[in-house]
Amino acid sequence: MTREPVLAPEVLEERIRELPAWAIVDGKLHRELAFRDFSEAFGFMARVALIAEKLDHHPDWSNSWNRVVIDIVSHAAGGVTDQCLELAMQIEALVPNRT
């Protein structure tokens, strides 16, 4: 199996503009979310888990009551790859729109 290449810093800086709610923190894609309650947060995580499993690319994340913190990096490649950005984009599509 070939490893996906790590994105160059300038490429990553440009591509992350497509995900304005995300940041690069400690070399990882990072997002923090707050939900109405634990049930909504956990349901969100369950939906993300299905996507992550399908992509075979799993986030580092945590949950505390209504908060979910997500970090995405390819441990195999040693940095952020196109697949990391794809996962972040699919996660972002699941975030509830609170208008």
C-alpha positions in Angstrom: 0.0 0.0 0.0 1.4 3.4 -0.9 1.1 6.3 1.5 -0.7 9.4 0.5 1.7 12.4 0.4 1.6 15.1 3.1 0.4 18.4 1.7 3.0 21.2 1.5 2.3 23.9 4.1 1.4 26.5 1.4 -1.0 24.1 -0.3 -2.6 23.2 3.1 -3.0 26.9 3.9 -4.8 27.5 0.6 -7.0 24.4 0.8 -8.1 25.0 4.4 -9.8 28.2 3.2 -12.5 25.9 1.9 -13.2 25.0 5.5 -13.4 28.3 7.4 -14.5 26.7 10.7 -11.4 24.6 10.8 -7.9 25.6 11.8 -4.5 24.0 11.7 -3.3 23.3 15.2 -0.2 21.4 16.0 0.0 20.2 12.4 -3.6 18.8 12.4 -6.9 19.9 11.1 -8.8 21.1 14.2 -12.5 21.8 14.9 -14.5 22.3 18.0 -18.3 22.1 18.1 -21.0 22.7 20.6 -24.4 21.0 20.4 -27.6 21.5 22.3 -27.0 18.5 24.5 -25.1 15.2 24.9 -27.5 13.3 22.7 -27.1 15.6 19.8 -23.3 15.6 20.2 -23.2 11.8 20.4 -25.5 11.4 17.4 -23.2 13.6 15.4 -20.2 11.5 16.4 -22.0 8.3 15.3 -22.7 9.8 11.9 -19.0 10.9 11.6 -17.9 7.4 12.6 -19.8 5.9 9.7 -18.0 8.3 7.2 -14.6 7.7 8.8 -15.1 3.9 8.6 -16.1 4.2 4.9 -13.0 6.3 4.2 -10.8 4.2 6.4 -9.5 7.4 7.9 -10.3 8.0 11.6 -10.2 11.3 13.5 -8.7 11.8 16.9 -11.6 13.2 18.9 -13.2 13.7 22.3 -16.6 14.4 23.7 -17.6 16.1 26.9 -21.3 16.5 27.3 -22.4 18.8 24.4 -18.9 19.5 23.1 -17.0 17.6 20.4 -13.3 18.3 19.6 -11.9 16.8 16.4 -8.3 16.6 15.1 -7.5 15.0 11.8 -4.1 14.0 10.6 -2.7 11.0 8.8 -0.5 9.2 11.3 0.8 6.9 8.5 1.9 9.8 6.3 3.0 12.0 9.2 0.8 15.1 8.4 -2.3 16.3 6.7 -3.2 14.7 3.3 -5.9 15.1 0.8 -7.8 12.3 2.5 -7.7 14.4 5.8 -9.3 17.3 4.0 -11.9 15.0 2.4 -12.9 13.7 5.9 -13.1 17.3 7.2 -15.3 18.3 4.3 -17.7 15.4 4.9 -17.8 16.1 8.6 -18.5 19.7 7.9 -21.5 18.7 5.8 -23.0 17.0 8.9 -22.8 20.1 11.2 -26.3 21.3 12.0 -27.1 24.7 10.4 -28.4 26.9 13.3 -30.1 29.8 11.5 
